């Protein structure tokens, strides 16, 4: 009969020893809050008085609310700034580094990645100053003779949303760059050299060598940036709080307002459930597209 120490070293026992604690933590900190949120979405409750059963009644109310349509439309705009532009910048920087191998690139990478590790509150305060009527942007425009372009960037109905989007781009592009560079370094150098020998330019090299070699990294970046863009809250709250008017409101901001300001806990939970479904569906579609292209 094997001793307890020998039995403990069996691969299946060791695997379960590692998996069970992870499952318990996942259940406590993910499954339980998610289940609780779904349950709360079925009630009308202000957080203090007894709750009233609403069933699925909160869902059509939220889905037909024009304010929520506007909030999700703003999130789609944010996806352009959080996903499309950062990925484009990250790919461009990676292509330049792989083509030129510049000196001091480690310091260069660290500087560009810095926004990713800064506190979003600090970032929001800094950019509020940058966008202020007497901030650097307006001062520069006035100095070069473009006074007609100066404005309160975060207080203007036309510029508030893209101004916040630019902050998101500044935060995310360093992450995209670091991941793409790490993936590009795994691509055989012979492929780059062969493309250059064949006369491929920079764009052709990106299309035929770099992008095919970054499929896995691209999937990770897409999931991360899409999720970040859809659940964006802290930057919006610490800069405009959804204003001017409702120009920069997003679903996460409505969750906070409905739950903690207006005390409509059921409505806030309903929006949370819908936002979670959208994020999971988007992630699933991204993974499915990646797997289909990988198999083809």
Phi, psi and omega in degrees: 000132183289146180288160178303324181294323179291317180298323182295335183274356177299139184302320183291322178293317179297320180298313180294327177298326179277326187283318186301312176300322178296321179294321179296314179297319179298319180293320183288319189256353179235300186294315181296310178300323180293315178297319179297321179294317177300318179296317180295331180292348181266008183231156166259116188209138178261005179088352182234304182279167179302141183281154177245131182295130180240348183062228179267012185298331180292331186291310177296328178296318179289317183294335180260004181281118179302329179296323179288324175301316179295320181296316179290328175296322176296323178296324177295323176295318178299327180299326177297318182279331182270341185239299188296306184293313179299321179294318178298315179296316180298317178295318181297312180297318179298317180297319179296316181294317181291334183272328186248338182048062186290159177283149178070024184291334178296316177295319179301314179296317181299319180294316181290333180277347185306317180302333182292332185257357178282153175295135181294333176294316178298317179299315181298317179296318180297316182286333173298321176292319180298320183274356184298154179305328177253024182275182184299323183295309180293325178296319179294317179298320179293323182294330182259010172090018179249051181299331182292344180269348182290148181192172171276094192302321180273352178253000181265132182298331183275333188248350185298312184294309177296331177296318176293323178299322178296323176299316178299318177300316181298326180286318194270331192296331178295322177297315178300316181300312182299316181292320180292320179296317178299319178290322182294329180291344177272348178284130180305132180299335181298329180293318177295317181295321179295320179296320180289324177296323178284000177087017180291134175279185183297316181293318178296323178295320178295315185291318190261343182240306188290307183298315177299329180279353182247026184297315180294314179297323179297322178296314179299315181296316180298314180298315182295311185288322178296315178299316180296319180293323182285325182260019182302126179220307191298318179295316180296313184295321185273000177242304185241344185054033177094351183269182355291140188064238175240027187296327183242019178290143179227163182305319181298324178292321177295325177301313180296314183296312181295322185280314190254336180263311181266352177059037171260077188298319181297319179292317178299319178294323179297315178298322178298317180296314181296319179295320177298318179298317180297316180295316179295320179295318179297317178297317179297318179296318179299316179294320181295317178297319180295316180294324179293317179291326179292329179280338183277000000 
